[in-house]
Amino acid sequence: MDTKIIALRGPKPAPPPASDFWFAQVDLRLGKIEYIIARLAWQIWIIVGGCAGLLVFEIVKALSRGTP
């Protein structure tokens, strides 16, 4: 069984290029921007829903007054 185990020795992998650090910083900042945009979208939907709810209440109030 030991004869099937082969020690893999070869050249060490090259270190990553210095640009990887720059790309990591760009990815981090893009992730933050995406988070802010997603949060802004939720806030806009909450405002739109609130305005729609107020509009429905005003329509119901106007219709419930009826004709004198």
Secondary structure per residue as TSV (DSSP state, phi and psi in degrees):
chain	resnum	aa	ss	phi	psi
A	1	M	-	360.0	-34.2
A	2	D	G	-70.1	-21.0
A	3	T	G	-73.2	-17.3
A	4	K	G	-86.9	-9.4
A	5	I	-	-87.3	124.7
A	6	I	-	-117.3	128.5
A	7	A	-	-78.1	120.2
A	8	L	-	-90.5	110.1
A	9	R	-	-122.6	133.3
A	10	G	-	-161.9	-171.2
A	11	P	-	-67.2	144.8
A	12	K	-	-68.4	145.4
A	13	P	-	-64.4	147.4
A	14	A	-	-68.6	146.4
A	15	P	-	-65.7	151.9
A	16	P	-	-64.9	149.5
A	17	P	-	-65.9	158.2
A	18	A	T	-65.4	-20.7
A	19	S	H	-70.4	-17.5
A	20	D	H	-60.8	-36.9
A	21	F	H	-62.7	-42.8
A	22	W	H	-63.5	-44.0
A	23	F	H	-64.9	-35.0
A	24	A	H	-64.8	-40.0
A	25	Q	H	-65.7	-40.8
A	26	V	H	-64.1	-44.3
A	27	D	H	-61.2	-40.2
A	28	L	H	-63.2	-45.7
A	29	R	H	-68.4	-38.2
A	30	L	H	-65.0	-36.3
A	31	G	H	-63.4	-40.2
A	32	K	H	-66.0	-40.1
A	33	I	H	-64.3	-42.5
A	34	E	H	-62.3	-38.3
A	35	Y	H	-64.6	-43.1
A	36	I	H	-64.5	-41.1
A	37	I	H	-66.7	-39.8
A	38	A	H	-64.2	-41.8
A	39	R	H	-64.9	-39.6
A	40	L	H	-64.1	-40.0
A	41	A	H	-62.3	-41.8
A	42	W	H	-63.0	-40.8
A	43	Q	H	-64.1	-39.9
A	44	I	H	-64.2	-42.4
A	45	W	H	-64.7	-35.6
A	46	I	H	-66.1	-41.6
A	47	I	H	-65.4	-44.4
A	48	V	H	-62.0	-43.0
A	49	G	H	-64.5	-41.4
A	50	G	H	-63.2	-43.0
A	51	C	H	-65.4	-39.2
A	52	A	H	-65.1	-39.0
A	53	G	H	-63.8	-43.1
A	54	L	H	-63.9	-38.4
A	55	L	H	-63.8	-41.5
A	56	V	H	-63.2	-42.9
A	57	F	H	-62.0	-40.3
A	58	E	H	-67.2	-38.8
A	59	I	H	-65.4	-43.6
A	60	V	H	-63.9	-40.5
A	61	K	H	-64.8	-41.4
A	62	A	H	-66.9	-37.4
A	63	L	H	-77.4	-27.2
A	64	S	H	-78.8	-15.5
A	65	R	H	-67.8	-35.4
A	66	G	-	67.9	-171.2
A	67	T	-	-100.0	136.8
A	68	P	-	-73.8	360.0
